[in-house]
C-alpha cells in the first residue's frame, strides 16, 4: 500500500469480510490516516483483531480512542 486511499479501500474490504454492514460504521479520511467510527466499543476490538491478522498488518499502526459517543479505530502507515 502506498496511499491513504488504498489503506481506506483495504480497510473497507476487511470490514466487509469481517461481516460489518456499511451502516455500522463511518469512515473519515485524514491526510495520513483513516478513521473508522463505530457506536460499539466491542466493534473496535473485533476490528482490531481482524487488522492484526490481515496480510498488511505490519504496514500500519492501529490506535483506538473515543470521540464523544463514538469509538474510533484509526489506521495509519508506519
mmCIF file of the N, C-alpha and C atoms, coordinates in Angstrom:
data_MODEL
# 
_entry.id   MODEL 
# 
loop_
_atom_site.group_PDB 
_atom_site.id 
_atom_site.type_symbol 
_atom_site.label_atom_id 
_atom_site.label_alt_id 
_atom_site.label_comp_id 
_atom_site.label_asym_id 
_atom_site.label_entity_id 
_atom_site.label_seq_id 
_atom_site.pdbx_PDB_ins_code 
_atom_site.Cartn_x 
_atom_site.Cartn_y 
_atom_site.Cartn_z 
_atom_site.occupancy 
_atom_site.B_iso_or_equiv 
_atom_site.pdbx_formal_charge 
_atom_site.auth_seq_id 
_atom_site.auth_comp_id 
_atom_site.auth_asym_id 
_atom_site.auth_atom_id 
_atom_site.pdbx_PDB_model_num 
ATOM 1   N N  . UNK A 1 1  ? 0.842   -1.182  0.000  1.00 0.00 ? 1  UNK A N  1 
ATOM 2   C CA . UNK A 1 1  ? 0.000   0.000   0.000  1.00 0.00 ? 1  UNK A CA 1 
ATOM 3   C C  . UNK A 1 1  ? 0.886   1.245   0.000  1.00 0.00 ? 1  UNK A C  1 
ATOM 4   N N  . UNK A 1 2  ? 0.440   2.214   -0.740 1.00 0.00 ? 2  UNK A N  1 
ATOM 5   C CA . UNK A 1 2  ? 1.248   3.425   -0.835 1.00 0.00 ? 2  UNK A CA 1 
ATOM 6   C C  . UNK A 1 2  ? 0.469   4.706   -0.573 1.00 0.00 ? 2  UNK A C  1 
ATOM 7   N N  . UNK A 1 3  ? -0.851  4.627   -0.482 1.00 0.00 ? 3  UNK A N  1 
ATOM 8   C CA . UNK A 1 3  ? -1.628  5.849   -0.280 1.00 0.00 ? 3  UNK A CA 1 
ATOM 9   C C  . UNK A 1 3  ? -2.721  5.631   0.762  1.00 0.00 ? 3  UNK A C  1 
ATOM 10  N N  . UNK A 1 4  ? -3.204  6.727   1.303  1.00 0.00 ? 4  UNK A N  1 
ATOM 11  C CA . UNK A 1 4  ? -4.283  6.670   2.290  1.00 0.00 ? 4  UNK A CA 1 
ATOM 12  C C  . UNK A 1 4  ? -5.556  6.135   1.636  1.00 0.00 ? 4  UNK A C  1 
ATOM 13  N N  . UNK A 1 5  ? -5.761  6.443   0.369  1.00 0.00 ? 5  UNK A N  1 
ATOM 14  C CA . UNK A 1 5  ? -6.934  5.930   -0.347 1.00 0.00 ? 5  UNK A CA 1 
ATOM 15  C C  . UNK A 1 5  ? -6.884  4.409   -0.450 1.00 0.00 ? 5  UNK A C  1 
ATOM 16  N N  . UNK A 1 6  ? -5.706  3.884   -0.708 1.00 0.00 ? 6  UNK A N  1 
ATOM 17  C CA . UNK A 1 6  ? -5.539  2.433   -0.785 1.00 0.00 ? 6  UNK A CA 1 
ATOM 18  C C  . UNK A 1 6  ? -5.746  1.799   0.597  1.00 0.00 ? 6  UNK A C  1 
ATOM 19  N N  . UNK A 1 7  ? -5.272  2.463   1.631  1.00 0.00 ? 7  UNK A N  1 
ATOM 20  C CA . UNK A 1 7  ? -5.493  1.998   3.000  1.00 0.00 ? 7  UNK A CA 1 
ATOM 21  C C  . UNK A 1 7  ? -6.990  1.963   3.305  1.00 0.00 ? 7  UNK A C  1 
ATOM 22  N N  . UNK A 1 8  ? -7.716  3.003   2.901  1.00 0.00 ? 8  UNK A N  1 
ATOM 23  C CA . UNK A 1 8  ? -9.164  3.043   3.094  1.00 0.00 ? 8  UNK A CA 1 
ATOM 24  C C  . UNK A 1 8  ? -9.839  1.887   2.369  1.00 0.00 ? 8  UNK A C  1 
ATOM 25  N N  . UNK A 1 9  ? -9.468  1.661   1.121  1.00 0.00 ? 9  UNK A N  1 
ATOM 26  C CA . UNK A 1 9  ? -10.059 0.580   0.344  1.00 0.00 ? 9  UNK A CA 1 
ATOM 27  C C  . UNK A 1 9  ? -9.807  -0.779  0.993  1.00 0.00 ? 9  UNK A C  1 
ATOM 28  N N  . UNK A 1 10 ? -8.593  -0.991  1.487  1.00 0.00 ? 10 UNK A N  1 
ATOM 29  C CA . UNK A 1 10 ? -8.274  -2.250  2.163  1.00 0.00 ? 10 UNK A CA 1 
ATOM 30  C C  . UNK A 1 10 ? -9.049  -2.383  3.468  1.00 0.00 ? 10 UNK A C  1 
ATOM 31  N N  . UNK A 1 11 ? -9.224  -1.288  4.184  1.00 0.00 ? 11 UNK A N  1 
ATOM 32  C CA . UNK A 1 11 ? -9.994  -1.317  5.428  1.00 0.00 ? 11 UNK A CA 1 
ATOM 33  C C  . UNK A 1 11 ? -11.454 -1.662  5.141  1.00 0.00 ? 11 UNK A C  1 
ATOM 34  N N  . UNK A 1 12 ? -12.015 -1.102  4.069  1.00 0.00 ? 12 UNK A N  1 
ATOM 35  C CA . UNK A 1 12 ? -13.396 -1.405  3.700  1.00 0.00 ? 12 UNK A CA 1 
ATOM 36  C C  . UNK A 1 12 ? -13.542 -2.878  3.346  1.00 0.00 ? 12 UNK A C  1 
ATOM 37  N N  . UNK A 1 13 ? -12.604 -3.416  2.598  1.00 0.00 ? 13 UNK A N  1 
ATOM 38  C CA . UNK A 1 13 ? -12.640 -4.842  2.264  1.00 0.00 ? 13 UNK A CA 1 
ATOM 39  C C  . UNK A 1 13 ? -12.578 -5.694  3.523  1.00 0.00 ? 13 UNK A C  1 
ATOM 40  N N  . UNK A 1 14 ? -11.719 -5.321  4.449  1.00 0.00 ? 14 UNK A N  1 
ATOM 41  C CA . UNK A 1 14 ? -11.587 -6.061  5.700  1.00 0.00 ? 14 UNK A CA 1 
ATOM 42  C C  . UNK A 1 14 ? -12.866 -5.971  6.531  1.00 0.00 ? 14 UNK A C  1 
ATOM 43  N N  . UNK A 1 15 ? -13.475 -4.799  6.558  1.00 0.00 ? 15 UNK A N  1 
ATOM 44  C CA . UNK A 1 15 ? -14.743 -4.639  7.269  1.00 0.00 ? 15 UNK A CA 1 
ATOM 45  C C  . UNK A 1 15 ? -15.822 -5.540  6.672  1.00 0.00 ? 15 UNK A C  1 
ATOM 46  N N  . UNK A 1 16 ? -15.906 -5.587  5.359  1.00 0.00 ? 16 UNK A N  1 
ATOM 47  C CA . UNK A 1 16 ? -16.895 -6.437  4.689  1.00 0.00 ? 16 UNK A CA 1 
ATOM 48  C C  . UNK A 1 16 ? -16.641 -7.909  4.980  1.00 0.00 ? 16 UNK A C  1 
ATOM 49  N N  . UNK A 1 17 ? -15.376 -8.315  4.898  1.00 0.00 ? 17 UNK A N  1 
ATOM 50  C CA . UNK A 1 17 ? -15.017 -9.707  5.171  1.00 0.00 ? 17 UNK A CA 1 
ATOM 51  C C  . UNK A 1 17 ? -15.323 -10.098 6.617  1.00 0.00 ? 17 UNK A C  1 
ATOM 52  N N  . UNK A 1 18 ? -15.223 -9.127  7.538  1.00 0.00 ? 18 UNK A N  1 
ATOM 53  C CA . UNK A 1 18 ? -15.490 -9.381  8.953  1.00 0.00 ? 18 UNK A CA 1 
ATOM 54  C C  . UNK A 1 18 ? -16.984 -9.351  9.275  1.00 0.00 ? 18 UNK A C  1 
ATOM 55  N N  . UNK A 1 19 ? -17.808 -9.002  8.283  1.00 0.00 ? 19 UNK A N  1 
ATOM 56  C CA . UNK A 1 19 ? -19.248 -9.023  8.485  1.00 0.00 ? 19 UNK A CA 1 
ATOM 57  C C  . UNK A 1 19 ? -19.869 -7.707  8.913  1.00 0.00 ? 19 UNK A C  1 
ATOM 58  N N  . UNK A 1 20 ? -19.129 -6.623  8.817  1.00 0.00 ? 20 UNK A N  1 
ATOM 59  C CA . UNK A 1 20 ? -19.668 -5.311  9.167  1.00 0.00 ? 20 UNK A CA 1 
ATOM 60  C C  . UNK A 1 20 ? -20.458 -4.748  7.985  1.00 0.00 ? 20 UNK A C  1 
ATOM 61  N N  . UNK A 1 21 ? -21.733 -4.492  8.181  1.00 0.00 ? 21 UNK A N  1 
ATOM 62  C CA . UNK A 1 21 ? -22.535 -3.807  7.167  1.00 0.00 ? 21 UNK A CA 1 
ATOM 63  C C  . UNK A 1 21 ? -22.109 -2.346  7.129  1.00 0.00 ? 21 UNK A C  1 
ATOM 64  N N  . UNK A 1 22 ? -22.283 -1.706  5.993  1.00 0.00 ? 22 UNK A N  1 
ATOM 65  C CA . UNK A 1 22 ? -21.840 -0.319  5.841  1.00 0.00 ? 22 UNK A CA 1 
ATOM 66  C C  . UNK A 1 22 ? -22.596 0.660   6.743  1.00 0.00 ? 22 UNK A C  1 
ATOM 67  N N  . UNK A 1 23 ? -23.725 0.262   7.281  1.00 0.00 ? 23 UNK A N  1 
ATOM 68  C CA . UNK A 1 23 ? -24.451 1.152   8.191  1.00 0.00 ? 23 UNK A CA 1 
ATOM 69  C C  . UNK A 1 23 ? -23.964 1.044   9.638  1.00 0.00 ? 23 UNK A C  1 
ATOM 70  N N  . UNK A 1 24 ? -22.961 0.200   9.896  1.00 0.00 ? 24 UNK A N  1 
ATOM 71  C CA . UNK A 1 24 ? -22.435 0.032   11.251 1.00 0.00 ? 24 UNK A CA 1 
ATOM 72  C C  . UNK A 1 24 ? -21.198 0.877   11.533 1.00 0.00 ? 24 UNK A C  1 
ATOM 73  N N  . UNK A 1 25 ? -20.707 1.581   10.529 1.00 0.00 ? 25 UNK A N  1 
ATOM 74  C CA . UNK A 1 25 ? -19.504 2.384   10.717 1.00 0.00 ? 25 UNK A CA 1 
ATOM 75  C C  . UNK A 1 25 ? -19.529 3.600   9.795  1.00 0.00 ? 25 UNK A C  1 
ATOM 76  N N  . UNK A 1 26 ? -18.691 4.569   10.153 1.00 0.00 ? 26 UNK A N  1 
ATOM 77  C CA . UNK A 1 26 ? -18.481 5.763   9.336  1.00 0.00 ? 26 UNK A CA 1 
ATOM 78  C C  . UNK A 1 26 ? -16.974 5.895   9.134  1.00 0.00 ? 26 UNK A C  1 
ATOM 79  N N  . UNK A 1 27 ? -16.555 6.116   7.910  1.00 0.00 ? 27 UNK A N  1 
ATOM 80  C CA . UNK A 1 27 ? -15.130 6.286   7.630  1.00 0.00 ? 27 UNK A CA 1 
ATOM 81  C C  . UNK A 1 27 ? -14.841 7.753   7.383  1.00 0.00 ? 27 UNK A C  1 
ATOM 82  N N  . UNK A 1 28 ? -13.812 8.237   8.058  1.00 0.00 ? 28 UNK A N  1 
ATOM 83  C CA . UNK A 1 28 ? -13.347 9.609   7.853  1.00 0.00 ? 28 UNK A CA 1 
ATOM 84  C C  . UNK A 1 28 ? -11.884 9.552   7.428  1.00 0.00 ? 28 UNK A C  1 
ATOM 85  N N  . UNK A 1 29 ? -11.600 10.254  6.341  1.00 0.00 ? 29 UNK A N  1 
ATOM 86  C CA . UNK A 1 29 ? -10.248 10.301  5.802  1.00 0.00 ? 29 UNK A CA 1 
ATOM 87  C C  . UNK A 1 29 ? -9.523  11.527  6.361  1.00 0.00 ? 29 UNK A C  1 
ATOM 88  N N  . UNK A 1 30 ? -8.263  11.332  6.676  1.00 0.00 ? 30 UNK A N  1 
ATOM 89  C CA . UNK A 1 30 ? -7.397  12.427  7.087  1.00 0.00 ? 30 UNK A CA 1 
ATOM 90  C C  . UNK A 1 30 ? -6.163  12.391  6.195  1.00 0.00 ? 30 UNK A C  1 
ATOM 91  N N  . UNK A 1 31 ? -5.317  13.354  6.339  1.00 0.00 ? 31 UNK A N  1 
ATOM 92  C CA . UNK A 1 31 ? -4.147  13.451  5.469  1.00 0.00 ? 31 UNK A CA 1 
ATOM 93  C C  . UNK A 1 31 ? -3.267  12.207  5.535  1.00 0.00 ? 31 UNK A C  1 
ATOM 94  N N  . UNK A 1 32 ? -3.089  11.650  6.730  1.00 0.00 ? 32 UNK A N  1 
ATOM 95  C CA . UNK A 1 32 ? -2.198  10.499  6.867  1.00 0.00 ? 32 UNK A CA 1 
ATOM 96  C C  . UNK A 1 32 ? -2.845  9.304   7.568  1.00 0.00 ? 32 UNK A C  1 
ATOM 97  N N  . UNK A 1 33 ? -4.169  9.325   7.734  1.00 0.00 ? 33 UNK A N  1 
ATOM 98  C CA . UNK A 1 33 ? -4.821  8.219   8.417  1.00 0.00 ? 33 UNK A CA 1 
ATOM 99  C C  . UNK A 1 33 ? -6.252  8.020   7.929  1.00 0.00 ? 33 UNK A C  1 
ATOM 100 N N  . UNK A 1 34 ? -6.776  6.854   8.285  1.00 0.00 ? 34 UNK A N  1 
ATOM 101 C CA . UNK A 1 34 ? -8.164  6.502   8.029  1.00 0.00 ? 34 UNK A CA 1 
ATOM 102 C C  . UNK A 1 34 ? -8.777  6.196   9.393  1.00 0.00 ? 34 UNK A C  1 
ATOM 103 N N  . UNK A 1 35 ? -9.886  6.850   9.710  1.00 0.00 ? 35 UNK A N  1 
ATOM 104 C CA . UNK A 1 35 ? -10.557 6.639   10.989 1.00 0.00 ? 35 UNK A CA 1 
ATOM 105 C C  . UNK A 1 35 ? -11.923 6.021   10.739 1.00 0.00 ? 35 UNK A C  1 
ATOM 106 N N  . UNK A 1 36 ? -12.181 4.943   11.442 1.00 0.00 ? 36 UNK A N  1 
ATOM 107 C CA . UNK A 1 36 ? -13.446 4.236   11.306 1.00 0.00 ? 36 UNK A CA 1 
ATOM 108 C C  . UNK A 1 36 ? -14.198 4.397   12.620 1.00 0.00 ? 36 UNK A C  1 
ATOM 109 N N  . UNK A 1 37 ? -15.355 5.021   12.554 1.00 0.00 ? 37 UNK A N  1 
ATOM 110 C CA . UNK A 1 37 ? -16.160 5.330   13.740 1.00 0.00 ? 37 UNK A CA 1 
ATOM 111 C C  . UNK A 1 37 ? -17.248 4.277   13.909 1.00 0.00 ? 37 UNK A C  1 
ATOM 112 N N  . UNK A 1 38 ? -17.335 3.739   15.122 1.00 0.00 ? 38 UNK A N  1 
ATOM 113 C CA . UNK A 1 38 ? -18.345 2.742   15.475 1.00 0.00 ? 38 UNK A CA 1 
ATOM 114 C C  . UNK A 1 38 ? -19.161 3.258   16.659 1.00 0.00 ? 38 UNK A C  1 
ATOM 115 N N  . UNK A 1 39 ? -20.358 2.697   16.849 1.00 0.00 ? 39 UNK A N  1 
ATOM 116 C CA . UNK A 1 39 ? -21.176 3.018   18.020 1.00 0.00 ? 39 UNK A CA 1 
ATOM 117 C C  . UNK A 1 39 ? -20.847 2.127   19.210 1.00 0.00 ? 39 UNK A C  1 
ATOM 118 N N  . UNK A 1 40 ? -20.187 1.005   18.967 1.00 0.00 ? 40 UNK A N  1 
ATOM 119 C CA . UNK A 1 40 ? -19.956 -0.003  19.996 1.00 0.00 ? 40 UNK A CA 1 
ATOM 120 C C  . UNK A 1 40 ? -18.455 -0.223  20.214 1.00 0.00 ? 40 UNK A C  1 
ATOM 121 N N  . UNK A 1 41 ? -17.987 -0.176  21.461 1.00 0.00 ? 41 UNK A N  1 
ATOM 122 C CA . UNK A 1 41 ? -16.555 -0.406  21.703 1.00 0.00 ? 41 UNK A CA 1 
ATOM 123 C C  . UNK A 1 41 ? -16.127 -1.826  21.334 1.00 0.00 ? 41 UNK A C  1 
ATOM 124 N N  . UNK A 1 42 ? -17.048 -2.776  21.425 1.00 0.00 ? 42 UNK A N  1 
ATOM 125 C CA . UNK A 1 42 ? -16.732 -4.147  21.046 1.00 0.00 ? 42 UNK A CA 1 
ATOM 126 C C  . UNK A 1 42 ? -16.419 -4.271  19.566 1.00 0.00 ? 42 UNK A C  1 
ATOM 127 N N  . UNK A 1 43 ? -17.028 -3.434  18.752 1.00 0.00 ? 43 UNK A N  1 
ATOM 128 C CA . UNK A 1 43 ? -16.763 -3.445  17.314 1.00 0.00 ? 43 UNK A CA 1 
ATOM 129 C C  . UNK A 1 43 ? -15.326 -3.033  17.033 1.00 0.00 ? 43 UNK A C  1 
ATOM 130 N N  . UNK A 1 44 ? -14.823 -2.068  17.787 1.00 0.00 ? 44 UNK A N  1 
ATOM 131 C CA . UNK A 1 44 ? -13.432 -1.626  17.613 1.00 0.00 ? 44 UNK A CA 1 
ATOM 132 C C  . UNK A 1 44 ? -12.485 -2.767  17.969 1.00 0.00 ? 44 UNK A C  1 
ATOM 133 N N  . UNK A 1 45 ? -12.748 -3.445  19.074 1.00 0.00 ? 45 UNK A N  1 
ATOM 134 C CA . UNK A 1 45 ? -11.884 -4.547  19.493 1.00 0.00 ? 45 UNK A CA 1 
ATOM 135 C C  . UNK A 1 45 ? -11.924 -5.696  18.481 1.00 0.00 ? 45 UNK A C  1 
ATOM 136 N N  . UNK A 1 46 ? -13.094 -5.987  17.972 1.00 0.00 ? 46 UNK A N  1 
ATOM 137 C CA . UNK A 1 46 ? -13.223 -7.049  16.967 1.00 0.00 ? 46 UNK A CA 1 
ATOM 138 C C  . UNK A 1 46 ? -12.458 -6.662  15.698 1.00 0.00 ? 46 UNK A C  1 
ATOM 139 N N  . UNK A 1 47 ? -12.628 -5.425  15.267 1.00 0.00 ? 47 UNK A N  1 
ATOM 140 C CA . UNK A 1 47 ? -11.927 -4.962  14.070 1.00 0.00 ? 47 UNK A CA 1 
ATOM 141 C C  . UNK A 1 47 ? -10.411 -4.968  14.296 1.00 0.00 ? 47 UNK A C  1 
ATOM 142 N N  . UNK A 1 48 ? -9.978  -4.628  15.496 1.00 0.00 ? 48 UNK A N  1 
ATOM 143 C CA . UNK A 1 48 ? -8.551  -4.662  15.819 1.00 0.00 ? 48 UNK A CA 1 
ATOM 144 C C  . UNK A 1 48 ? -7.987  -6.066  15.598 1.00 0.00 ? 48 UNK A C  1 
ATOM 145 N N  . UNK A 1 49 ? -8.716  -7.076  16.045 1.00 0.00 ? 49 UNK A N  1 
ATOM 146 C CA . UNK A 1 49 ? -8.279  -8.454  15.827 1.00 0.00 ? 49 UNK A CA 1 
ATOM 147 C C  . UNK A 1 49 ? -8.182  -8.805  14.361 1.00 0.00 ? 49 UNK A C  1 
ATOM 148 N N  . UNK A 1 50 ? -9.133  -8.314  13.581 1.00 0.00 ? 50 UNK A N  1 
ATOM 149 C CA . UNK A 1 50 ? -9.111  -8.558  12.143 1.00 0.00 ? 50 UNK A CA 1 
ATOM 150 C C  . UNK A 1 50 ? -7.896  -7.888  11.498 1.00 0.00 ? 50 UNK A C  1 
ATOM 151 N N  . UNK A 1 51 ? -7.596  -6.662  11.915 1.00 0.00 ? 51 UNK A N  1 
ATOM 152 C CA . UNK A 1 51 ? -6.439  -5.944  11.365 1.00 0.00 ? 51 UNK A CA 1 
ATOM 153 C C  . UNK A 1 51 ? -5.146  -6.664  11.744 1.00 0.00 ? 51 UNK A C  1 
ATOM 154 N N  . UNK A 1 52 ? -5.044  -7.116  12.990 1.00 0.00 ? 52 UNK A N  1 
ATOM 155 C CA . UNK A 1 52 ? -3.826  -7.789  13.442 1.00 0.00 ? 52 UNK A CA 1 
ATOM 156 C C  . UNK A 1 52 ? -3.556  -9.080  12.680 1.00 0.00 ? 52 UNK A C  1 
ATOM 157 N N  . UNK A 1 53 ? -4.592  -9.684  12.129 1.00 0.00 ? 53 UNK A N  1 
ATOM 158 C CA . UNK A 1 53 ? -4.426  -10.954 11.424 1.00 0.00 ? 53 UNK A CA 1 
ATOM 159 C C  . UNK A 1 53 ? -4.459  -10.829 9.908  1.00 0.00 ? 53 UNK A C  1 
ATOM 160 N N  . UNK A 1 54 ? -4.541  -9.613  9.389  1.00 0.00 ? 54 UNK A N  1 
ATOM 161 C CA . UNK A 1 54 ? -4.599  -9.452  7.933  1.00 0.00 ? 54 UNK A CA 1 
ATOM 162 C C  . UNK A 1 54 ? -3.184  -9.410  7.353  1.00 0.00 ? 54 UNK A C  1 
ATOM 163 N N  . UNK A 1 55 ? -3.098  -9.540  6.038  1.00 0.00 ? 55 UNK A N  1 
ATOM 164 C CA . UNK A 1 55 ? -1.797  -9.617  5.372  1.00 0.00 ? 55 UNK A CA 1 
ATOM 165 C C  . UNK A 1 55 ? -1.011  -8.310  5.398  1.00 0.00 ? 55 UNK A C  1 
ATOM 166 N N  . UNK A 1 56 ? -1.664  -7.190  5.595  1.00 0.00 ? 56 UNK A N  1 
ATOM 167 C CA . UNK A 1 56 ? -0.974  -5.897  5.610  1.00 0.00 ? 56 UNK A CA 1 
ATOM 168 C C  . UNK A 1 56 ? -0.834  -5.319  7.018  1.00 0.00 ? 56 UNK A C  1 
ATOM 169 N N  . UNK A 1 57 ? -1.000  -6.148  8.039  1.00 0.00 ? 57 UNK A N  1 
ATOM 170 C CA . UNK A 1 57 ? -0.961  -5.698  9.435  1.00 0.00 ? 57 UNK A CA 1 
ATOM 171 C C  . UNK A 1 57 ? 0.361   -5.023  9.813  1.00 0.00 ? 57 UNK A C  1 
ATOM 172 N N  . UNK A 1 58 ? 1.448   -5.499  9.273  1.00 0.00 ? 58 UNK A N  1 
ATOM 173 C CA . UNK A 1 58 ? 2.756   -4.958  9.645  1.00 0.00 ? 58 UNK A CA 1 
ATOM 174 C C  . UNK A 1 58 ? 3.063   -3.612  8.989  1.00 0.00 ? 58 UNK A C  1 
ATOM 175 N N  . UNK A 1 59 ? 2.207   -3.194  8.070  1.00 0.00 ? 59 UNK A N  1 
ATOM 176 C CA . UNK A 1 59 ? 2.416   -1.926  7.377  1.00 0.00 ? 59 UNK A CA 1 
ATOM 177 C C  . UNK A 1 59 ? 1.723   -0.753  8.072  1.00 0.00 ? 59 UNK A C  1 
ATOM 178 N N  . UNK A 1 60 ? 0.858   -1.033  9.049  1.00 0.00 ? 60 UNK A N  1 
ATOM 179 C CA . UNK A 1 60 ? 0.050   0.028   9.653  1.00 0.00 ? 60 UNK A CA 1 
ATOM 180 C C  . UNK A 1 60 ? 0.155   0.047   11.181 1.00 0.00 ? 60 UNK A C  1 
ATOM 181 N N  . UNK A 1 61 ? -0.215  1.177   11.720 1.00 0.00 ? 61 UNK A N  1 
ATOM 182 C CA . UNK A 1 61 ? -0.363  1.355   13.169 1.00 0.00 ? 61 UNK A CA 1 
ATOM 183 C C  . UNK A 1 61 ? -1.856  1.418   13.440 1.00 0.00 ? 61 UNK A C  1 
ATOM 184 N N  . UNK A 1 62 ? -2.324  0.643   14.412 1.00 0.00 ? 62 UNK A N  1 
ATOM 185 C CA . UNK A 1 62 ? -3.729  0.653   14.817 1.00 0.00 ? 62 UNK A CA 1 
ATOM 186 C C  . UNK A 1 62 ? -3.826  1.352   16.161 1.00 0.00 ? 62 UNK A C  1 
ATOM 187 N N  . UNK A 1 63 ? -4.680  2.342   16.244 1.00 0.00 ? 63 UNK A N  1 
ATOM 188 C CA . UNK A 1 63 ? -4.944  3.036   17.505 1.00 0.00 ? 63 UNK A CA 1 
ATOM 189 C C  . UNK A 1 63 ? -6.449  3.114   17.696 1.00 0.00 ? 63 UNK A C  1 
ATOM 190 N N  . UNK A 1 64 ? -6.876  3.054   18.940 1.00 0.00 ? 64 UNK A N  1 
ATOM 191 C CA . UNK A 1 64 ? -8.308  3.227   19.217 1.00 0.00 ? 64 UNK A CA 1 
ATOM 192 C C  . UNK A 1 64 ? -8.474  4.335   20.239 1.00 0.00 ? 64 UNK A C  1 
ATOM 193 N N  . UNK A 1 65 ? -9.632  4.994   20.154 1.00 0.00 ? 65 UNK A N  1 
ATOM 194 C CA . UNK A 1 65 ? -9.932  6.092   21.072 1.00 0.00 ? 65 UNK A CA 1 
ATOM 195 C C  . UNK A 1 65 ? -11.441 6.319   21.073 1.00 0.00 ? 65 UNK A C  1 
ATOM 196 N N  . UNK A 1 66 ? -11.857 7.185   21.939 1.00 0.00 ? 66 UNK A N  1 
ATOM 197 C CA . UNK A 1 66 ? -13.262 7.558   21.991 1.00 0.00 ? 66 UNK A CA 1 
ATOM 198 C C  . UNK A 1 66 ? -13.389 9.025   21.602 1.00 0.00 ? 66 UNK A C  1 
ATOM 199 N N  . UNK A 1 67 ? -14.372 9.308   20.764 1.00 0.00 ? 67 UNK A N  1 
ATOM 200 C CA . UNK A 1 67 ? -14.679 10.681  20.358 1.00 0.00 ? 67 UNK A CA 1 
ATOM 201 C C  . UNK A 1 67 ? -16.162 10.902  20.586 1.00 0.00 ? 67 UNK A C  1 
ATOM 202 N N  . UNK A 1 68 ? -16.494 11.575  21.672 1.00 0.00 ? 68 UNK A N  1 
ATOM 203 C CA . UNK A 1 68 ? -17.895 11.795  22.004 1.00 0.00 ? 68 UNK A CA 1 
ATOM 204 C C  . UNK A 1 68 ? -18.595 10.483  22.254 1.00 0.00 ? 68 UNK A C  1 
ATOM 205 N N  . UNK A 1 69 ? -19.649 10.220  21.516 1.00 0.00 ? 69 UNK A N  1 
ATOM 206 C CA . UNK A 1 69 ? -20.415 8.981   21.664 1.00 0.00 ? 69 UNK A CA 1 
ATOM 207 C C  . UNK A 1 69 ? -19.861 7.842   20.817 1.00 0.00 ? 69 UNK A C  1 
ATOM 208 N N  . UNK A 1 70 ? -18.893 8.122   19.977 1.00 0.00 ? 70 UNK A N  1 
ATOM 209 C CA . UNK A 1 70 ? -18.369 7.108   19.058 1.00 0.00 ? 70 UNK A CA 1 
ATOM 210 C C  . UNK A 1 70 ? -17.019 6.564   19.522 1.00 0.00 ? 70 UNK A C  1 
ATOM 211 N N  . UNK A 1 71 ? -16.757 5.357   19.051 1.00 0.00 ? 71 UNK A N  1 
ATOM 212 C CA . UNK A 1 71 ? -15.488 4.687   19.302 1.00 0.00 ? 71 UNK A CA 1 
ATOM 213 C C  . UNK A 1 71 ? -14.768 4.605   17.968 1.00 0.00 ? 71 UNK A C  1 
ATOM 214 N N  . UNK A 1 72 ? -13.491 4.958   17.970 1.00 0.00 ? 72 UNK A N  1 
ATOM 215 C CA . UNK A 1 72 ? -12.763 5.136   16.718 1.00 0.00 ? 72 UNK A CA 1 
ATOM 216 C C  . UNK A 1 72 ? -11.591 4.163   16.613 1.00 0.00 ? 72 UNK A C  1 
ATOM 217 N N  . UNK A 1 73 ? -11.482 3.539   15.456 1.00 0.00 ? 73 UNK A N  1 
ATOM 218 C CA . UNK A 1 73 ? -10.314 2.742   15.090 1.00 0.00 ? 73 UNK A CA 1 
ATOM 219 C C  . UNK A 1 73 ? -9.558  3.550   14.044 1.00 0.00 ? 73 UNK A C  1 
ATOM 220 N N  . UNK A 1 74 ? -8.333  3.926   14.353 1.00 0.00 ? 74 UNK A N  1 
ATOM 221 C CA . UNK A 1 74 ? -7.519  4.738   13.449 1.00 0.00 ? 74 UNK A CA 1 
ATOM 222 C C  . UNK A 1 74 ? -6.384  3.903   12.883 1.00 0.00 ? 74 UNK A C  1 
ATOM 223 N N  . UNK A 1 75 ? -6.227  3.980   11.570 1.00 0.00 ? 75 UNK A N  1 
ATOM 224 C CA . UNK A 1 75 ? -5.153  3.272   10.882 1.00 0.00 ? 75 UNK A CA 1 
ATOM 225 C C  . UNK A 1 75 ? -4.267  4.290   10.177 1.00 0.00 ? 75 UNK A C  1 
ATOM 226 N N  . UNK A 1 76 ? -2.961  4.103   10.322 1.00 0.00 ? 76 UNK A N  1 
ATOM 227 C CA . UNK A 1 76 ? -2.020  4.949   9.598  1.00 0.00 ? 76 UNK A CA 1 
ATOM 228 C C  . UNK A 1 76 ? -0.779  4.145   9.296  1.00 0.00 ? 76 UNK A C  1 
ATOM 229 N N  . UNK A 1 77 ? 0.001   4.603   8.330  1.00 0.00 ? 77 UNK A N  1 
ATOM 230 C CA . UNK A 1 77 ? 1.212   3.905   7.955  1.00 0.00 ? 77 UNK A CA 1 
ATOM 231 C C  . UNK A 1 77 ? 2.293   4.108   9.008  1.00 0.00 ? 77 UNK A C  1 
ATOM 232 N N  . UNK A 1 78 ? 3.215   3.150   9.070  1.00 0.00 ? 78 UNK A N  1 
ATOM 233 C CA . UNK A 1 78 ? 4.384   3.272   9.951  1.00 0.00 ? 78 UNK A CA 1 
ATOM 234 C C  . UNK A 1 78 ? 5.215   4.427   9.530  1.00 0.00 ? 78 UNK A C  1 
# 
